[in-house]
Amino acid sequence: MPWNRAMAPVLVTLISIPMVFANAWKVTEVQTINSKINQKVYLMPVALLILLLLVLQLILAKGMEM
């Protein structure tokens, strides 16, 4: 891959990592409360990612064969 194509993702990564750490230093300690909503919020993204993976593997990957 030519350097001019790879430069944008590399620069975004190099700029964003210090920004993430700088923002993390500002965060104060948060007291969590365990409830059914917290479990649902935790499990829904995992279920949606598994569903997306199944769609990509079972339906779209067959159409991309060369």
DRENNU-561102 format. One record per atom (N, C-alpha, C, O): x, y, z; residue in one letter; atom name. Coordinates in steps of 0.02 Angstrom, whole numbers. Layout:
<keses>
<east:X | north:Y | up:Z | code:a | site:CA>
...
</keses>
This chain:
<keses>
<east:42 | north:-59 | up:0 | code:m | site:N>
<east:0 | north:0 | up:0 | code:m | site:CA>
<east:45 | north:62 | up:0 | code:m | site:C>
<east:92 | north:66 | up:39 | code:m | site:O>
<east:30 | north:110 | up:-43 | code:p | site:N>
<east:69 | north:171 | up:-43 | code:p | site:CA>
<east:60 | north:210 | up:22 | code:p | site:C>
<east:9 | north:206 | up:56 | code:p | site:O>
<east:111 | north:248 | up:39 | code:w | site:N>
<east:111 | north:284 | up:103 | code:w | site:CA>
<east:55 | north:336 | up:106 | code:w | site:C>
<east:27 | north:348 | up:159 | code:w | site:O>
<east:38 | north:367 | up:49 | code:n | site:N>
<east:-13 | north:419 | up:51 | code:n | site:CA>
<east:-82 | north:390 | up:67 | code:n | site:C>
<east:-125 | north:427 | up:92 | code:n | site:O>
<east:-95 | north:327 | up:53 | code:r | site:N>
<east:-157 | north:295 | up:73 | code:r | site:CA>
<east:-156 | north:276 | up:146 | code:r | site:C>
<east:-208 | north:280 | up:180 | code:r | site:O>
<east:-100 | north:254 | up:171 | code:a | site:N>
<east:-95 | north:231 | up:240 | code:a | site:CA>
<east:-86 | north:288 | up:290 | code:a | site:C>
<east:-93 | north:278 | up:350 | code:a | site:O>
<east:-70 | north:347 | up:266 | code:m | site:N>
<east:-55 | north:403 | up:310 | code:m | site:CA>
<east:-116 | north:425 | up:351 | code:m | site:C>
<east:-110 | north:440 | up:411 | code:m | site:O>
<east:-175 | north:427 | up:321 | code:a | site:N>
<east:-235 | north:451 | up:357 | code:a | site:CA>
<east:-252 | north:407 | up:417 | code:a | site:C>
<east:-261 | north:434 | up:472 | code:a | site:O>
<east:-258 | north:341 | up:410 | code:p | site:N>
<east:-273 | north:301 | up:470 | code:p | site:CA>
<east:-219 | north:304 | up:523 | code:p | site:C>
<east:-233 | north:302 | up:583 | code:p | site:O>
<east:-156 | north:308 | up:502 | code:v | site:N>
<east:-101 | north:312 | up:550 | code:v | site:CA>
<east:-104 | north:378 | up:588 | code:v | site:C>
<east:-97 | north:379 | up:649 | code:v | site:O>
<east:-116 | north:433 | up:554 | code:l | site:N>
<east:-121 | north:498 | up:587 | code:l | site:CA>
<east:-181 | north:502 | up:634 | code:l | site:C>
<east:-176 | north:530 | up:688 | code:l | site:O>
<east:-238 | north:474 | up:612 | code:v | site:N>
<east:-297 | north:474 | up:655 | code:v | site:CA>
<east:-284 | north:435 | up:718 | code:v | site:C>
<east:-303 | north:456 | up:773 | code:v | site:O>
<east:-251 | north:378 | up:712 | code:t | site:N>
<east:-234 | north:338 | up:770 | code:t | site:CA>
<east:-186 | north:374 | up:816 | code:t | site:C>
<east:-196 | north:375 | up:877 | code:t | site:O>
<east:-134 | north:405 | up:789 | code:l | site:N>
<east:-85 | north:440 | up:830 | code:l | site:CA>
<east:-115 | north:501 | up:865 | code:l | site:C>
<east:-93 | north:519 | up:919 | code:l | site:O>
<east:-163 | north:532 | up:834 | code:i | site:N>
<east:-195 | north:590 | up:865 | code:i | site:CA>
<east:-247 | north:570 | up:916 | code:i | site:C>
<east:-253 | north:601 | up:968 | code:i | site:O>
<east:-285 | north:516 | up:901 | code:s | site:N>
<east:-341 | north:498 | up:945 | code:s | site:CA>
<east:-319 | north:464 | up:1009 | code:s | site:C>
<east:-353 | north:472 | up:1060 | code:s | site:O>
<east:-265 | north:426 | up:1009 | code:i | site:N>
<east:-244 | north:391 | up:1070 | code:i | site:CA>
<east:-227 | north:441 | up:1126 | code:i | site:C>
<east:-252 | north:431 | up:1182 | code:i | site:O>
<east:-188 | north:493 | up:1115 | code:p | site:N>
<east:-177 | north:541 | up:1169 | code:p | site:CA>
<east:-241 | north:577 | up:1190 | code:p | site:C>
<east:-248 | north:594 | up:1249 | code:p | site:O>
<east:-287 | north:588 | up:1144 | code:m | site:N>
<east:-350 | north:621 | up:1162 | code:m | site:CA>
<east:-391 | north:576 | up:1208 | code:m | site:C>
<east:-423 | north:600 | up:1255 | code:m | site:O>
<east:-391 | north:511 | up:1196 | code:v | site:N>
<east:-428 | north:464 | up:1239 | code:v | site:CA>
<east:-398 | north:464 | up:1309 | code:v | site:C>
<east:-434 | north:466 | up:1358 | code:v | site:O>
<east:-331 | north:462 | up:1314 | code:f | site:N>
<east:-299 | north:462 | up:1379 | code:f | site:CA>
<east:-310 | north:528 | up:1416 | code:f | site:C>
<east:-321 | north:529 | up:1476 | code:f | site:O>
<east:-309 | north:584 | up:1379 | code:a | site:N>
<east:-320 | north:649 | up:1411 | code:a | site:CA>
<east:-391 | north:653 | up:1438 | code:a | site:C>
<east:-402 | north:681 | up:1492 | code:a | site:O>
<east:-439 | north:626 | up:1402 | code:n | site:N>
<east:-508 | north:627 | up:1426 | code:n | site:CA>
<east:-516 | north:579 | up:1486 | code:n | site:C>
<east:-556 | north:594 | up:1531 | code:n | site:O>
<east:-481 | north:524 | up:1487 | code:a | site:N>
<east:-487 | north:476 | up:1542 | code:a | site:CA>
<east:-460 | north:506 | up:1607 | code:a | site:C>
<east:-483 | north:487 | up:1661 | code:a | site:O>
<east:-412 | north:551 | up:1604 | code:w | site:N>
<east:-385 | north:581 | up:1665 | code:w | site:CA>
<east:-437 | north:625 | up:1698 | code:w | site:C>
<east:-434 | north:635 | up:1759 | code:w | site:O>
<east:-485 | north:653 | up:1661 | code:k | site:N>
<east:-535 | north:697 | up:1689 | code:k | site:CA>
<east:-591 | north:660 | up:1725 | code:k | site:C>
<east:-624 | north:688 | up:1768 | code:k | site:O>
<east:-602 | north:596 | up:1708 | code:v | site:N>
<east:-659 | north:559 | up:1733 | code:v | site:CA>
<east:-652 | north:546 | up:1808 | code:v | site:C>
<east:-599 | north:524 | up:1831 | code:v | site:O>
<east:-705 | north:560 | up:1844 | code:t | site:N>
<east:-705 | north:545 | up:1916 | code:t | site:CA>
<east:-735 | north:476 | up:1927 | code:t | site:C>
<east:-764 | north:447 | up:1882 | code:t | site:O>
<east:-727 | north:451 | up:1987 | code:e | site:N>
<east:-752 | north:384 | up:2003 | code:e | site:CA>
<east:-828 | north:384 | up:2003 | code:e | site:C>
<east:-860 | north:430 | up:2029 | code:e | site:O>
<east:-856 | north:332 | up:1973 | code:v | site:N>
<east:-929 | north:327 | up:1967 | code:v | site:CA>
<east:-952 | north:267 | up:2007 | code:v | site:C>
<east:-923 | north:212 | up:2002 | code:v | site:O>
<east:-1004 | north:276 | up:2047 | code:q | site:N>
<east:-1033 | north:221 | up:2085 | code:q | site:CA>
<east:-1086 | north:188 | up:2041 | code:q | site:C>
<east:-1133 | north:220 | up:2018 | code:q | site:O>
<east:-1078 | north:124 | up:2028 | code:t | site:N>
<east:-1125 | north:87 | up:1986 | code:t | site:CA>
<east:-1179 | north:55 | up:2028 | code:t | site:C>
<east:-1168 | north:38 | up:2087 | code:t | site:O>
<east:-1237 | north:46 | up:1998 | code:i | site:N>
<east:-1293 | north:13 | up:2031 | code:i | site:CA>
<east:-1312 | north:-46 | up:1986 | code:i | site:C>
<east:-1329 | north:-37 | up:1928 | code:i | site:O>
<east:-1310 | north:-106 | up:2013 | code:n | site:N>
<east:-1328 | north:-165 | up:1974 | code:n | site:CA>
<east:-1404 | north:-169 | up:1969 | code:n | site:C>
<east:-1440 | north:-166 | up:2019 | code:n | site:O>
<east:-1428 | north:-175 | up:1908 | code:s | site:N>
<east:-1500 | north:-182 | up:1896 | code:s | site:CA>
<east:-1510 | north:-221 | up:1831 | code:s | site:C>
<east:-1462 | north:-236 | up:1796 | code:s | site:O>
<east:-1572 | north:-236 | up:1816 | code:k | site:N>
<east:-1587 | north:-272 | up:1754 | code:k | site:CA>
<east:-1571 | north:-230 | up:1693 | code:k | site:C>
<east:-1552 | north:-258 | up:1641 | code:k | site:O>
<east:-1578 | north:-165 | up:1698 | code:i | site:N>
<east:-1563 | north:-122 | up:1641 | code:i | site:CA>
<east:-1488 | north:-125 | up:1624 | code:i | site:C>
<east:-1470 | north:-127 | up:1566 | code:i | site:O>
<east:-1446 | north:-126 | up:1674 | code:n | site:N>
<east:-1374 | north:-131 | up:1662 | code:n | site:CA>
<east:-1357 | north:-196 | up:1626 | code:n | site:C>
<east:-1315 | north:-196 | up:1581 | code:n | site:O>
<east:-1388 | north:-251 | up:1645 | code:q | site:N>
<east:-1374 | north:-314 | up:1612 | code:q | site:CA>
<east:-1399 | north:-313 | up:1539 | code:q | site:C>
<east:-1366 | north:-341 | up:1495 | code:q | site:O>
<east:-1456 | north:-281 | up:1527 | code:k | site:N>
<east:-1482 | north:-277 | up:1459 | code:k | site:CA>
<east:-1437 | north:-234 | up:1415 | code:k | site:C>
<east:-1423 | north:-252 | up:1358 | code:k | site:O>
<east:-1414 | north:-179 | up:1441 | code:v | site:N>
<east:-1369 | north:-135 | up:1403 | code:v | site:CA>
<east:-1304 | north:-171 | up:1387 | code:v | site:C>
<east:-1274 | north:-159 | up:1334 | code:v | site:O>
<east:-1283 | north:-215 | up:1431 | code:y | site:N>
<east:-1221 | north:-252 | up:1420 | code:y | site:CA>
<east:-1230 | north:-307 | up:1369 | code:y | site:C>
<east:-1186 | north:-318 | up:1328 | code:y | site:O>
<east:-1287 | north:-341 | up:1369 | code:l | site:N>
<east:-1297 | north:-398 | up:1326 | code:l | site:CA>
<east:-1322 | north:-380 | up:1256 | code:l | site:C>
<east:-1307 | north:-416 | up:1208 | code:l | site:O>
<east:-1358 | north:-325 | up:1248 | code:m | site:N>
<east:-1386 | north:-308 | up:1183 | code:m | site:CA>
<east:-1332 | north:-295 | up:1130 | code:m | site:C>
<east:-1340 | north:-320 | up:1074 | code:m | site:O>
<east:-1279 | north:-257 | up:1143 | code:p | site:N>
<east:-1228 | north:-248 | up:1091 | code:p | site:CA>
<east:-1195 | north:-313 | up:1071 | code:p | site:C>
<east:-1178 | north:-323 | up:1013 | code:p | site:O>
<east:-1184 | north:-358 | up:1119 | code:v | site:N>
<east:-1153 | north:-422 | up:1104 | code:v | site:CA>
<east:-1199 | north:-463 | up:1058 | code:v | site:C>
<east:-1176 | north:-492 | up:1009 | code:v | site:O>
<east:-1263 | north:-464 | up:1074 | code:a | site:N>
<east:-1311 | north:-501 | up:1032 | code:a | site:CA>
<east:-1315 | north:-470 | up:962 | code:a | site:C>
<east:-1318 | north:-507 | up:913 | code:a | site:O>
<east:-1315 | north:-404 | up:957 | code:l | site:N>
<east:-1318 | north:-372 | up:891 | code:l | site:CA>
<east:-1255 | north:-385 | up:850 | code:l | site:C>
<east:-1259 | north:-393 | up:790 | code:l | site:O>
<east:-1197 | north:-387 | up:883 | code:l | site:N>
<east:-1136 | north:-402 | up:847 | code:l | site:CA>
<east:-1135 | north:-473 | up:821 | code:l | site:C>
<east:-1111 | north:-486 | up:766 | code:l | site:O>
<east:-1160 | north:-520 | up:861 | code:i | site:N>
<east:-1164 | north:-590 | up:838 | code:i | site:CA>
<east:-1212 | north:-596 | up:780 | code:i | site:C>
<east:-1198 | north:-631 | up:731 | code:i | site:O>
<east:-1268 | north:-561 | up:783 | code:l | site:N>
<east:-1316 | north:-561 | up:728 | code:l | site:CA>
<east:-1285 | north:-532 | up:665 | code:l | site:C>
<east:-1295 | north:-559 | up:610 | code:l | site:O>
<east:-1249 | north:-477 | up:671 | code:l | site:N>
<east:-1216 | north:-447 | up:613 | code:l | site:CA>
<east:-1164 | north:-493 | up:583 | code:l | site:C>
<east:-1159 | north:-498 | up:522 | code:l | site:O>
<east:-1126 | north:-527 | up:626 | code:l | site:N>
<east:-1077 | north:-575 | up:601 | code:l | site:CA>
<east:-1110 | north:-632 | up:563 | code:l | site:C>
<east:-1086 | north:-653 | up:510 | code:l | site:O>
<east:-1166 | north:-657 | up:589 | code:l | site:N>
<east:-1202 | north:-710 | up:554 | code:l | site:CA>
<east:-1227 | north:-687 | up:487 | code:l | site:C>
<east:-1223 | north:-724 | up:438 | code:l | site:O>
<east:-1255 | north:-626 | up:483 | code:v | site:N>
<east:-1279 | north:-600 | up:419 | code:v | site:CA>
<east:-1221 | north:-594 | up:369 | code:v | site:C>
<east:-1228 | north:-614 | up:311 | code:v | site:O>
<east:-1166 | north:-567 | up:392 | code:l | site:N>
<east:-1109 | north:-559 | up:346 | code:l | site:CA>
<east:-1082 | north:-626 | up:323 | code:l | site:C>
<east:-1066 | north:-633 | up:264 | code:l | site:O>
<east:-1077 | north:-674 | up:367 | code:q | site:N>
<east:-1048 | north:-739 | up:349 | code:q | site:CA>
<east:-1095 | north:-782 | up:308 | code:q | site:C>
<east:-1074 | north:-814 | up:260 | code:q | site:O>
<east:-1159 | north:-783 | up:326 | code:l | site:N>
<east:-1205 | north:-829 | up:292 | code:l | site:CA>
<east:-1237 | north:-801 | up:229 | code:l | site:C>
<east:-1252 | north:-839 | up:182 | code:l | site:O>
<east:-1247 | north:-736 | up:227 | code:i | site:N>
<east:-1282 | north:-708 | up:169 | code:i | site:CA>
<east:-1235 | north:-669 | up:123 | code:i | site:C>
<east:-1232 | north:-684 | up:64 | code:i | site:O>
<east:-1199 | north:-621 | up:150 | code:l | site:N>
<east:-1160 | north:-578 | up:107 | code:l | site:CA>
<east:-1095 | north:-610 | up:82 | code:l | site:C>
<east:-1073 | north:-594 | up:27 | code:l | site:O>
<east:-1065 | north:-653 | up:121 | code:a | site:N>
<east:-1001 | north:-683 | up:100 | code:a | site:CA>
<east:-1010 | north:-727 | up:39 | code:a | site:C>
<east:-964 | north:-733 | up:-2 | code:a | site:O>
<east:-1068 | north:-759 | up:32 | code:k | site:N>
<east:-1079 | north:-801 | up:-27 | code:k | site:CA>
<east:-1084 | north:-760 | up:-91 | code:k | site:C>
<east:-1066 | north:-784 | up:-144 | code:k | site:O>
<east:-1107 | north:-699 | up:-85 | code:g | site:N>
<east:-1111 | north:-656 | up:-144 | code:g | site:CA>
<east:-1045 | north:-625 | up:-163 | code:g | site:C>
<east:-1039 | north:-598 | up:-218 | code:g | site:O>
<east:-995 | north:-627 | up:-118 | code:m | site:N>
<east:-931 | north:-596 | up:-131 | code:m | site:CA>
<east:-879 | north:-645 | up:-158 | code:m | site:C>
<east:-822 | north:-625 | up:-171 | code:m | site:O>
<east:-898 | north:-708 | up:-168 | code:e | site:N>
<east:-849 | north:-756 | up:-193 | code:e | site:CA>
<east:-827 | north:-736 | up:-263 | code:e | site:C>
<east:-866 | north:-712 | up:-304 | code:e | site:O>
<east:-763 | north:-747 | up:-276 | code:m | site:N>
<east:-736 | north:-729 | up:-342 | code:m | site:CA>
<east:-722 | north:-791 | up:-382 | code:m | site:C>
<east:-699 | north:-786 | up:-439 | code:m | site:O>
</keses>
